[in-house]
């Protein structure tokens, strides 16, 4: 679809899904604000992830670690030494780019009449610095977390000591992360402030068990993405040829964006890198004792990691439909910001408005419901289509006579007449519940 990204950006601004951060001041690169519809879509993504990863499993617990950590933790995890990108600068206009992004560099060179001249690549650390303390001269330099992994690793012992979990088990977390990206871009694909959904699944240090668990989580996360309604043919696995310093194995799940396949979610066998390093730097014993053999060992960690923002972009792109001038988001009802919208046929008829309002209020107990009485019914349908609302309920003059309403279906445009007291059950049957999973 031509100019898909431009259409998505325009729709998000028009329908209150995503706004440029601090826009009235000219914005700030890599920062985005999520509007009334956007915050609900994000919530639904996170709720579905959390339900599958924590609520429906016996072997996973959740935490919410602090964004600011003792800087020693980032030294232990290797972020101060290794969390970096190669940076080059155009000597003509002094714009900076990641040296490994060849397409972006080539596109930039086309903007100059003369041949671009680049500096030598330099290492650029992505951690965002902050200063904490009461007295200016005594403030301590710390870092906003570049990823949320460390929060789980440093709480491994706390979780083991305070709960009944035992190996194998996992720690799940959703939270903000910050990176001083050289070239944020692709709308919400690469940001400086973003949100991650991660799990760290701890197992005994065994090569065969590690490979088995790694393969399990690869398929589990692919199944999760498919359960959201994402097109199967646009998803694929890609193994890492060059492994990060912490990994024994790594695979990305990629989606086919307009610019090509790119990462949506990662699965990594981190082995004992994190717990061993934190044990060394903190001086705390993070080993586990086998209850049968009494042997002590440092567990291995199989990680799954995905960005809320990046997954949201995938969902927006994959669900965007356009036909004969009509635009709609073909979102799963599990994801749609509003499950149902309620309208009075005419806003200037008190009897219709009153009856529609009562339906609206009653349905709010079970669903997120949108109310709209602006303009004609066609414009209201179009507005709800563009934010992906699956069902629209219209109260008309027949409703006053027989307590029935018209339910209109987003994707087909078909309509069905049902009793008012059947609306909630009718809609509930049409919404697929998330599947359960366990190891």
C-alpha positions as CSV (number, residue, x, y, z in Angstrom):
1,X,0.0,0.0,0.0
2,X,1.5,3.3,-1.1
3,X,2.6,5.7,1.7
4,X,1.3,3.4,4.4
5,X,3.4,5.0,7.1
6,X,2.2,8.5,6.2
7,X,-1.4,7.3,6.3
8,X,-0.9,5.6,9.7
9,X,0.8,8.8,11.1
10,X,-2.1,10.9,9.9
11,X,-4.8,8.6,11.2
12,X,-3.1,8.4,14.6
13,X,-3.0,12.2,14.9
14,X,-6.6,12.6,13.5
15,X,-8.2,10.0,15.8
16,X,-6.3,10.6,19.0
17,X,-4.1,7.6,18.9
18,X,-0.6,9.1,18.9
19,X,0.6,12.7,19.1
20,X,4.1,14.1,18.7
21,X,5.6,14.7,22.2
22,X,5.2,18.2,23.5
23,X,4.0,19.3,20.1
24,X,3.0,22.8,20.9
25,X,6.7,23.5,21.7
26,X,7.9,22.0,18.4
27,X,8.2,18.5,19.7
28,X,11.3,16.4,20.8
29,X,12.8,13.8,18.6
30,X,12.0,10.2,19.6
31,X,9.2,11.2,22.0
32,X,5.5,10.5,21.5
33,X,2.4,11.0,23.5
34,X,-0.5,8.5,23.4
35,X,-4.0,10.0,23.1
36,X,-7.4,8.7,24.4
37,X,-7.6,5.9,21.8
38,X,-3.9,5.1,21.8
39,X,-3.6,4.6,25.6
40,X,-6.4,2.1,25.5
41,X,-4.8,0.2,22.6
42,X,-1.6,0.1,24.5
43,X,-3.3,-1.0,27.7
44,X,-5.0,-3.9,25.8
45,X,-1.7,-5.0,24.3
46,X,-0.1,-5.0,27.8
47,X,-3.1,-6.7,29.5
48,X,-3.1,-9.5,27.0
49,X,0.6,-10.0,27.3
50,X,0.4,-10.0,31.1
51,X,-2.6,-12.3,31.2
52,X,-0.8,-14.9,29.1
53,X,2.6,-14.6,30.7
54,X,1.6,-14.3,34.4
55,X,-2.1,-14.8,35.1
56,X,-2.5,-18.1,33.1
57,X,0.8,-19.6,34.1
58,X,1.9,-21.3,37.3
59,X,5.6,-20.8,36.6
60,X,5.8,-17.0,36.2
61,X,5.6,-14.1,38.6
62,X,5.6,-10.4,38.0
63,X,7.6,-7.5,39.3
64,X,7.8,-3.7,38.7
65,X,11.4,-2.6,39.3
66,X,12.5,1.0,39.6
67,X,13.6,2.9,36.6
68,X,16.6,4.4,38.4
69,X,19.1,1.8,39.7
70,X,22.5,1.9,41.5
71,X,24.9,2.6,38.6
72,X,27.0,-0.4,39.8
73,X,24.2,-2.6,38.4
74,X,24.8,-1.2,34.9
75,X,28.5,-1.7,35.2
76,X,27.9,-5.4,36.2
77,X,25.5,-6.0,33.3
78,X,28.0,-4.6,30.7
79,X,25.9,-1.7,29.7
80,X,28.6,0.9,30.5
81,X,31.1,-0.9,28.4
82,X,29.1,-2.6,25.7
83,X,25.7,-0.8,25.3
84,X,26.7,1.4,22.4
85,X,26.3,2.1,18.7
86,X,28.9,3.2,16.1
87,X,28.3,6.9,15.3
88,X,29.5,8.8,12.2
89,X,29.0,12.5,11.4
90,X,28.4,14.2,8.1
91,X,31.1,16.8,7.7
92,X,28.8,18.9,5.4
93,X,25.8,19.4,7.7
94,X,27.0,17.7,10.9
95,X,24.1,15.4,11.2
96,X,24.9,12.1,13.0
97,X,24.0,8.6,12.0
98,X,24.5,5.0,13.1
99,X,27.3,3.6,11.0
100,X,25.6,0.3,10.6
101,X,22.4,1.8,9.0
102,X,23.6,1.8,5.4
103,X,20.2,2.7,3.9
104,X,19.8,5.8,6.1
105,X,23.3,6.9,5.2
106,X,22.7,6.5,1.5
107,X,19.4,8.4,1.7
108,X,21.2,11.2,3.5
109,X,23.9,11.4,0.9
110,X,21.3,12.1,-1.8
111,X,20.4,15.3,0.0
112,X,23.7,16.9,-0.8
113,X,24.9,18.1,-4.2
114,X,28.5,17.5,-3.3
115,X,29.8,14.1,-2.2
116,X,29.2,13.5,1.5
117,X,32.3,13.2,3.7
118,X,32.0,11.2,6.9
119,X,34.0,11.2,10.1
120,X,35.5,7.9,11.4
121,X,33.0,5.7,13.4
122,X,33.0,6.5,17.1
123,X,31.5,4.5,19.9
124,X,28.4,6.1,21.4
125,X,26.9,4.9,24.6
126,X,23.1,4.7,24.5
127,X,22.4,5.1,28.3
128,X,20.7,8.3,29.3
129,X,22.4,10.0,32.2
130,X,20.6,11.6,35.2
131,X,21.8,13.3,38.4
132,X,20.2,12.6,41.8
133,X,20.9,14.2,45.2
134,X,19.9,17.2,47.2
135,X,23.1,19.3,47.1
136,X,24.3,20.2,43.6
137,X,28.0,19.4,44.2
138,X,27.1,16.1,45.8
139,X,24.7,14.8,43.2
140,X,25.4,11.3,41.9
141,X,25.5,10.4,38.2
142,X,23.1,7.5,37.5
143,X,21.4,6.2,34.4
144,X,17.8,5.8,33.2
145,X,17.5,2.1,32.4
146,X,18.3,1.3,28.8
147,X,16.3,-1.9,29.1
148,X,14.3,-3.5,31.9
149,X,16.2,-6.8,32.1
150,X,18.4,-5.7,35.0
151,X,15.4,-5.0,37.3
152,X,14.5,-8.7,37.1
153,X,18.1,-9.9,37.5
154,X,18.8,-7.9,40.7
155,X,15.6,-9.1,42.2
156,X,16.1,-12.8,41.5
157,X,17.1,-13.5,45.1
158,X,14.3,-11.4,46.5
159,X,11.7,-13.3,44.4
160,X,13.2,-16.7,45.4
161,X,13.2,-15.8,49.1
162,X,9.7,-14.2,49.2
163,X,7.6,-16.6,47.1
164,X,7.2,-20.4,46.6
165,X,8.8,-20.4,43.1
166,X,11.4,-22.9,42.2
167,X,13.5,-23.6,39.2
168,X,12.3,-23.6,36.5
169,X,10.3,-20.3,36.8
170,X,10.2,-16.9,35.3
171,X,10.0,-13.2,36.2
172,X,7.8,-11.0,34.0
173,X,7.9,-7.2,33.8
174,X,6.5,-4.3,31.8
175,X,8.1,-1.0,32.1
176,X,9.7,2.1,30.6
177,X,13.2,2.2,29.1
178,X,15.3,5.0,27.7
179,X,17.9,5.1,25.0
180,X,19.9,8.0,23.6
181,X,19.2,6.9,20.1
182,X,21.4,8.5,17.4
183,X,18.7,8.5,14.8
184,X,15.2,7.8,16.2
185,X,12.7,7.2,13.5
186,X,10.2,5.1,11.8
187,X,7.4,6.8,13.7
188,X,7.2,4.8,17.0
189,X,9.6,2.0,15.7
190,X,12.7,3.5,17.2
191,X,12.2,5.9,20.1
192,X,14.2,7.5,22.9
193,X,11.5,6.7,25.5
194,X,9.6,3.5,25.1
195,X,8.0,0.6,27.0
196,X,9.1,-3.0,27.1
197,X,7.5,-6.3,27.9
198,X,10.0,-8.9,29.1
199,X,10.3,-12.3,30.8
200,X,13.4,-13.9,32.2
201,X,12.9,-17.7,32.6
202,X,15.4,-19.4,34.8
203,X,16.4,-23.0,34.3
204,X,19.2,-25.4,35.4
205,X,22.5,-24.8,33.5
206,X,22.2,-27.6,31.0
207,X,22.8,-27.3,27.3
208,X,20.1,-29.7,26.1
209,X,17.5,-28.1,28.5
210,X,18.6,-24.7,27.4
211,X,18.0,-25.5,23.7
212,X,14.6,-27.1,24.5
213,X,13.5,-24.1,26.5
214,X,14.8,-21.6,23.9
215,X,12.8,-23.4,21.2
216,X,9.7,-23.5,23.4
217,X,9.8,-19.7,24.0
218,X,10.4,-19.0,20.3
219,X,7.2,-20.8,19.3
220,X,5.3,-19.4,22.3
221,X,6.0,-15.8,21.4
222,X,5.2,-16.4,17.7
223,X,1.9,-18.0,18.7
224,X,1.2,-15.0,20.9
225,X,1.7,-12.6,18.0
226,X,-0.5,-14.7,15.7
227,X,-3.2,-14.7,18.5
228,X,-3.4,-10.9,18.1
229,X,-4.5,-11.3,14.5
230,X,-1.2,-10.3,12.9
231,X,-0.8,-11.7,9.4
232,X,1.2,-15.0,9.5
233,X,3.0,-14.4,6.2
234,X,4.4,-11.1,7.4
235,X,6.2,-12.7,10.4
236,X,9.4,-14.8,10.4
237,X,12.2,-15.9,12.6
238,X,15.7,-14.6,12.1
239,X,18.7,-16.1,14.0
240,X,21.5,-13.8,15.1
241,X,24.7,-14.4,13.2
242,X,26.7,-12.3,15.6
243,X,25.8,-12.8,19.2
244,X,25.8,-10.2,21.9
245,X,28.3,-10.5,24.7
246,X,25.7,-12.1,27.0
247,X,24.1,-14.6,24.6
248,X,24.6,-18.3,23.8
249,X,21.8,-18.1,21.2
250,X,19.5,-15.4,19.9
251,X,16.5,-15.2,17.5
252,X,14.3,-12.3,16.5
253,X,10.8,-12.5,15.3
254,X,10.6,-10.0,12.4
255,X,7.6,-8.3,10.8
256,X,7.5,-7.1,7.2
257,X,7.4,-3.3,7.5
258,X,7.3,-1.0,4.5
259,X,11.1,-0.8,4.6
260,X,11.5,-4.6,4.9
261,X,11.6,-7.2,7.6
262,X,12.7,-5.8,11.0
263,X,12.7,-6.9,14.7
264,X,9.5,-7.0,16.7
265,X,10.4,-9.4,19.5
266,X,13.6,-11.1,20.6
267,X,14.3,-14.5,22.3
268,X,17.7,-14.9,23.9
269,X,19.5,-17.6,25.8
270,X,21.5,-15.4,28.2
271,X,22.9,-18.5,30.1
272,X,24.3,-17.4,33.5
273,X,25.8,-14.1,32.3
274,X,23.5,-11.8,34.3
275,X,23.3,-13.6,37.6
276,X,27.1,-14.4,37.6
277,X,28.0,-10.8,36.9
278,X,25.6,-9.4,39.5
279,X,26.9,-11.9,42.0
280,X,30.5,-10.9,41.3
281,X,29.8,-7.1,41.5
282,X,27.4,-7.1,44.4
283,X,29.1,-9.8,46.6
284,X,25.7,-11.5,47.1
285,X,25.2,-15.2,46.6
286,X,22.7,-15.6,43.8
287,X,23.2,-19.4,43.4
288,X,20.5,-21.9,43.8
289,X,20.8,-25.2,45.8
290,X,19.4,-28.3,44.2
291,X,17.0,-29.9,46.8
292,X,17.9,-33.4,45.8
293,X,21.7,-33.3,45.1
294,X,22.4,-30.2,47.3
295,X,24.6,-29.0,44.5
296,X,24.8,-25.2,44.1
297,X,24.5,-23.7,40.6
298,X,23.9,-20.4,38.9
299,X,20.7,-20.7,36.8
300,X,20.5,-19.9,33.1
301,X,18.1,-17.4,31.8
302,X,16.0,-17.7,28.6
303,X,14.7,-14.2,27.9
304,X,11.8,-12.9,25.7
305,X,11.7,-9.2,25.0
306,X,9.4,-7.0,23.0
307,X,8.5,-3.3,22.8
308,X,5.0,-2.2,23.4
309,X,5.4,0.7,21.0
310,X,6.9,-1.4,18.2
311,X,4.2,-4.1,18.6
312,X,1.6,-1.3,18.5
313,X,3.0,-0.1,15.2
314,X,2.9,-3.6,13.8
315,X,-0.7,-3.9,14.9
316,X,-1.7,-0.5,13.3
317,X,0.1,-1.3,10.0
318,X,-1.3,-4.9,9.8
319,X,-4.9,-3.9,10.6
320,X,-5.0,-0.8,8.3
321,X,-7.6,-1.3,5.5
322,X,-8.6,1.0,2.8
323,X,-11.3,0.4,0.1
324,X,-13.4,2.8,-2.1
325,X,-12.5,5.7,0.1
326,X,-13.3,4.0,3.3
327,X,-10.6,3.5,6.0
328,X,-10.8,1.2,9.0
329,X,-8.6,-0.7,11.4
330,X,-9.4,-4.3,11.3
331,X,-8.4,-4.9,14.9
332,X,-9.1,-7.9,17.0
333,X,-11.9,-7.1,19.4
334,X,-9.4,-8.0,22.2
335,X,-7.2,-5.1,21.1
336,X,-9.6,-2.4,19.9
337,X,-9.6,0.7,22.1
338,X,-13.4,0.6,22.3
339,X,-15.2,-2.7,22.0
340,X,-18.5,-1.0,21.2
341,X,-19.9,2.5,20.4
342,X,-23.4,3.6,21.2
343,X,-25.3,6.3,19.3
344,X,-28.7,7.9,19.3
345,X,-29.9,8.1,15.7
346,X,-30.6,11.8,16.2
347,X,-28.9,14.0,18.9
348,X,-31.9,16.4,19.1
349,X,-34.4,13.8,20.1
350,X,-34.4,13.5,24.0
351,X,-36.1,10.1,24.1
352,X,-33.5,8.6,21.8
353,X,-30.6,10.2,23.7
354,X,-31.9,9.0,27.0
355,X,-32.4,5.4,25.9
356,X,-29.0,5.4,24.2
357,X,-27.3,6.8,27.3
358,X,-28.7,4.1,29.5
359,X,-27.4,1.4,27.2
360,X,-24.0,3.2,27.1
361,X,-23.8,3.3,30.9
362,X,-24.9,-0.3,31.3
363,X,-22.4,-1.6,28.8
364,X,-19.5,0.2,30.5
365,X,-19.6,-2.5,33.2
366,X,-18.3,-5.0,30.7
367,X,-16.5,-3.1,28.0
368,X,-14.8,0.1,27.0
369,X,-17.6,2.0,25.3
370,X,-17.5,5.0,23.1
371,X,-20.4,7.6,23.0
372,X,-20.9,9.8,20.0
373,X,-23.8,12.0,19.0
374,X,-21.9,14.4,16.6
375,X,-22.9,14.8,13.0
376,X,-24.8,12.2,10.9
377,X,-24.7,8.5,11.5
378,X,-22.4,7.9,8.5
379,X,-19.7,10.2,9.9
380,X,-20.0,8.5,13.3
381,X,-19.5,5.1,11.7
382,X,-16.5,6.4,9.8
383,X,-14.9,7.8,13.0
384,X,-15.3,4.5,14.9
385,X,-14.0,2.5,11.9
386,X,-10.8,4.5,11.9
387,X,-10.0,3.6,15.6
388,X,-11.1,0.0,15.0
389,X,-14.3,-0.2,17.1
390,X,-15.8,-3.6,16.1
391,X,-19.4,-3.0,16.9
392,X,-21.7,0.1,16.8
393,X,-25.1,0.1,18.5
394,X,-27.7,2.6,17.2
395,X,-30.8,3.5,19.0
396,X,-33.6,4.6,16.6
397,X,-37.3,5.2,16.7
398,X,-38.1,1.5,16.5
399,X,-36.0,1.1,19.7
400,X,-38.6,3.2,21.6
401,X,-41.3,0.8,20.5
402,X,-39.8,-2.7,20.9
403,X,-36.6,-2.3,22.8
404,X,-34.4,-3.5,19.9
405,X,-31.3,-1.8,18.5
406,X,-29.2,-2.1,15.4
407,X,-25.7,-3.6,15.8
408,X,-23.4,-2.7,12.9
409,X,-20.3,-4.8,12.3
410,X,-17.1,-2.8,11.4
411,X,-15.4,-5.1,8.9
412,X,-18.4,-6.1,6.7
413,X,-20.7,-3.1,7.4
414,X,-23.6,-5.6,8.0
415,X,-26.3,-4.8,10.5
416,X,-28.3,-7.0,12.8
417,X,-31.3,-6.2,15.0
418,X,-31.2,-7.5,18.6
419,X,-32.9,-7.0,21.9
420,X,-31.4,-4.4,24.2
421,X,-31.0,-6.8,27.1
422,X,-29.1,-9.2,24.8
423,X,-26.4,-6.7,23.7
424,X,-23.8,-7.6,26.3
425,X,-24.0,-11.3,25.8
426,X,-24.2,-11.0,22.1
427,X,-20.9,-9.0,22.0
428,X,-19.2,-11.2,24.5
429,X,-19.8,-14.3,22.4
430,X,-18.0,-12.6,19.5
431,X,-14.9,-11.8,21.4
432,X,-12.3,-14.5,21.5
433,X,-10.7,-15.1,24.8
434,X,-6.9,-15.2,24.9
435,X,-5.5,-18.8,24.9
436,X,-3.8,-20.2,27.9
437,X,-0.2,-21.6,27.9
438,X,2.2,-23.4,30.1
439,X,5.4,-25.3,29.8
